[in-house]
Amino acid sequence: MRRLNLVDAYLHQYIYRGTPKTLPENLRYHLATLLGIHESELRETAQDIAIPDAVFLPWLDIDISAGHGSISDDLAEAGDSWVFDRQFLQQISHADISALRMLSVKGDSMSPVLEDGDMILIDLNDTQPSPPGIFVLFDGVGLMTKSVELIPHSTAGQVRIAPANPHYSAYQRSYDDIRIVGRVIWFSRRLVRSGASRHF
């Protein structure tokens, strides 16, 4: 609440007493961004309201695996979207906002860099693994999240596809045999998992 220039009692009153009944639009969008949720969760109706500083990023309805991958190559956008503050997006990336998409990670091959359930932001325009980085790609088997880098002086433009988890093995593919969907530029993670035990 301090980041919203409000006292803690304001949020407490809203949650436990229902006052105000509806959050002001500008406050609702900023609060949703800070909480990493869709702003519709903070209002009673689901109609879209145009806010100058709010950016809606589409959610890709695909299974992105950080383990064995998914056989789906469907990049269809789901109806949901994430709301971000435009200035925040400009701080974390200079990418074209229209090319940004949100996805979720499944599996543990990129642990501890990316964990199962992490929400990732990718740039669809950045599909060249130079410089190396973490990408969403289709390797002929499935869609996955992996570190990708070009192998210098290799024939047929070989790339190295590598996990972060040492329990998984890296492998090589020809660049022409894979499809890079986009570079991962940001992620969001829940610090406390549902049902997790707490130790003090």
C-alpha positions as CSV (number, residue, x, y, z in Angstrom):
1,M,0.0,0.0,0.0
2,R,2.9,2.3,0.6
3,R,3.8,2.0,-3.1
4,L,0.3,3.3,-3.8
5,N,0.7,6.2,-1.4
6,L,-2.0,4.7,0.9
7,V,-2.0,3.6,4.5
8,D,-2.4,-0.1,5.4
9,A,-5.8,0.6,7.0
10,Y,-7.3,1.4,3.6
11,L,-6.7,-2.1,2.2
12,H,-7.7,-3.7,5.5
13,Q,-11.0,-1.7,5.5
14,Y,-11.6,-2.7,1.8
15,I,-11.0,-6.5,2.5
16,Y,-12.8,-6.9,5.9
17,R,-15.5,-4.2,5.8
18,G,-16.2,-3.8,2.1
19,T,-15.4,-0.1,2.2
20,P,-15.2,1.3,-0.4
21,K,-17.4,-1.2,-2.2
22,T,-15.5,-0.6,-5.5
23,L,-11.9,0.4,-5.7
24,P,-11.1,3.5,-7.9
25,E,-10.1,2.4,-11.4
26,N,-6.5,3.8,-11.2
27,L,-5.9,2.2,-7.8
28,R,-7.3,-1.1,-9.0
29,Y,-5.0,-1.3,-12.0
30,H,-1.9,-0.4,-10.0
31,L,-2.8,-2.8,-7.2
32,A,-3.3,-5.6,-9.7
33,T,0.1,-5.0,-11.3
34,L,1.8,-5.1,-7.9
35,L,0.0,-8.3,-6.9
36,G,0.6,-9.9,-10.3
37,I,-3.1,-10.6,-11.0
38,H,-5.6,-9.6,-13.5
39,E,-7.4,-6.4,-12.5
40,S,-10.8,-8.1,-13.0
41,E,-10.2,-10.0,-9.8
42,L,-10.5,-6.7,-7.9
43,R,-13.8,-5.6,-9.3
44,E,-17.3,-7.0,-9.5
45,T,-17.8,-6.7,-13.3
46,A,-15.5,-7.9,-16.0
47,Q,-15.9,-5.2,-18.7
48,D,-12.7,-3.7,-19.9
49,I,-12.0,-0.1,-18.9
50,A,-9.5,1.9,-20.8
51,I,-6.8,3.3,-18.5
52,P,-4.0,5.3,-20.2
53,D,-1.1,3.7,-18.3
54,A,-2.4,0.1,-18.3
55,V,-1.1,-2.4,-20.8
56,F,-2.9,-5.7,-21.4
57,L,-0.6,-8.5,-22.4
58,P,-2.2,-11.6,-24.0
59,W,-1.8,-15.0,-22.3
60,L,-0.7,-17.8,-24.6
61,D,-2.8,-20.8,-24.1
62,I,-0.1,-23.4,-24.5
63,D,1.7,-25.9,-22.4
64,I,5.3,-24.7,-22.0
65,S,7.4,-27.3,-20.3
66,A,10.7,-26.9,-18.6
67,G,11.0,-30.7,-18.5
68,H,10.1,-33.0,-21.4
69,G,8.1,-30.5,-23.4
70,S,4.6,-30.6,-24.8
71,I,3.5,-31.9,-28.2
72,S,1.3,-28.9,-28.7
73,D,2.5,-26.2,-31.1
74,D,-0.6,-24.1,-30.8
75,L,0.1,-20.5,-30.0
76,A,-3.5,-19.5,-29.7
77,E,-4.1,-16.7,-27.3
78,A,-6.5,-17.3,-24.4
79,G,-9.1,-14.9,-23.4
80,D,-7.3,-13.8,-20.3
81,S,-4.6,-11.2,-20.2
82,W,-2.2,-9.7,-17.6
83,V,-2.3,-6.0,-16.9
84,F,1.0,-4.1,-16.5
85,D,1.9,-0.5,-15.9
86,R,3.4,0.9,-19.1
87,Q,6.3,2.6,-17.3
88,F,7.2,-0.7,-15.6
89,L,7.3,-2.5,-18.9
90,Q,9.5,0.2,-20.3
91,Q,11.9,-0.2,-17.4
92,I,12.3,-4.0,-17.8
93,S,12.5,-4.1,-21.6
94,H,12.7,-1.9,-24.7
95,A,10.8,-4.5,-26.7
96,D,7.8,-3.7,-28.8
97,I,4.9,-4.0,-26.3
98,S,2.7,-5.5,-29.0
99,A,5.1,-8.5,-29.3
100,L,5.0,-9.3,-25.5
101,R,3.1,-12.4,-24.3
102,M,2.7,-14.2,-21.0
103,L,3.0,-18.0,-20.4
104,S,3.4,-20.4,-17.5
105,V,6.3,-22.8,-17.0
106,K,5.8,-26.5,-16.2
107,G,8.5,-28.9,-15.0
108,D,11.8,-28.5,-13.3
109,S,14.6,-28.7,-15.9
110,M,15.3,-24.9,-15.7
111,S,15.3,-25.0,-11.8
112,P,16.5,-23.0,-10.0
113,V,16.4,-20.3,-12.7
114,L,12.8,-20.9,-13.5
115,E,10.5,-23.1,-11.4
116,D,7.3,-25.0,-12.1
117,G,4.4,-22.6,-12.1
118,D,6.5,-19.4,-12.8
119,M,4.8,-16.9,-15.1
120,I,7.2,-15.7,-17.9
121,L,7.1,-12.7,-20.2
122,I,8.5,-13.4,-23.7
123,D,9.4,-11.2,-26.6
124,L,8.1,-12.8,-29.8
125,N,10.3,-10.5,-31.9
126,D,13.5,-11.8,-30.3
127,T,14.1,-15.2,-31.8
128,Q,17.9,-15.1,-32.5
129,P,20.0,-16.8,-29.8
130,S,22.7,-14.2,-30.1
131,P,23.4,-13.2,-27.4
132,P,22.6,-16.5,-25.7
133,G,19.6,-16.5,-23.3
134,I,16.5,-18.4,-22.2
135,F,13.9,-19.0,-24.9
136,V,10.6,-20.7,-25.5
137,L,11.2,-23.0,-28.4
138,F,9.9,-25.9,-30.4
139,D,12.6,-28.5,-30.9
140,G,10.7,-31.0,-33.1
141,V,9.3,-32.8,-30.0
142,G,7.5,-30.1,-28.0
143,L,7.4,-26.6,-26.7
144,M,9.8,-25.9,-23.9
145,T,11.8,-23.3,-22.0
146,K,15.6,-23.8,-22.3
147,S,18.8,-21.9,-22.5
148,V,19.9,-21.6,-26.2
149,E,23.2,-20.5,-27.7
150,L,24.8,-20.7,-31.1
151,I,27.8,-23.0,-31.3
152,P,30.7,-21.0,-32.9
153,H,32.1,-22.3,-36.2
154,S,29.6,-25.2,-36.2
155,T,28.3,-26.7,-39.5
156,A,24.6,-26.2,-40.4
157,G,24.3,-23.5,-37.7
158,Q,24.2,-25.8,-34.7
159,V,22.7,-24.5,-31.4
160,R,23.1,-25.9,-27.9
161,I,19.9,-26.4,-26.0
162,A,20.6,-26.7,-22.3
163,P,18.7,-27.0,-19.0
164,A,19.7,-25.3,-15.8
165,N,19.0,-28.4,-13.7
166,P,22.0,-30.7,-13.7
167,H,19.7,-33.7,-13.7
168,Y,18.9,-33.0,-17.3
169,S,21.2,-33.2,-20.3
170,A,22.0,-30.6,-22.9
171,Y,21.8,-31.4,-26.6
172,Q,22.3,-29.9,-30.0
173,R,20.1,-29.2,-32.9
174,S,20.4,-27.4,-36.2
175,Y,19.0,-23.9,-36.0
176,D,16.9,-24.7,-39.1
177,D,15.3,-27.7,-37.3
178,I,14.0,-25.7,-34.3
179,R,11.5,-22.9,-34.0
180,I,12.3,-20.2,-31.4
181,V,9.0,-18.6,-30.2
182,G,10.6,-15.8,-28.2
183,R,13.1,-14.8,-25.6
184,V,12.2,-14.8,-21.9
185,I,12.7,-11.3,-20.5
186,W,11.0,-11.4,-17.1
187,F,9.2,-13.8,-14.8
188,S,6.9,-13.8,-11.8
189,R,7.0,-16.4,-9.0
190,R,4.9,-17.3,-6.0
191,L,7.2,-17.5,-3.0
192,V,4.8,-19.7,-0.9
193,R,3.4,-22.6,-2.7
194,S,-0.2,-23.8,-2.0
195,G,-0.2,-26.4,0.8
196,A,3.4,-25.9,1.6
197,S,4.4,-26.3,5.2
198,R,6.0,-23.4,7.0
199,H,9.0,-23.8,9.3
200,F,10.0,-21.0,11.7
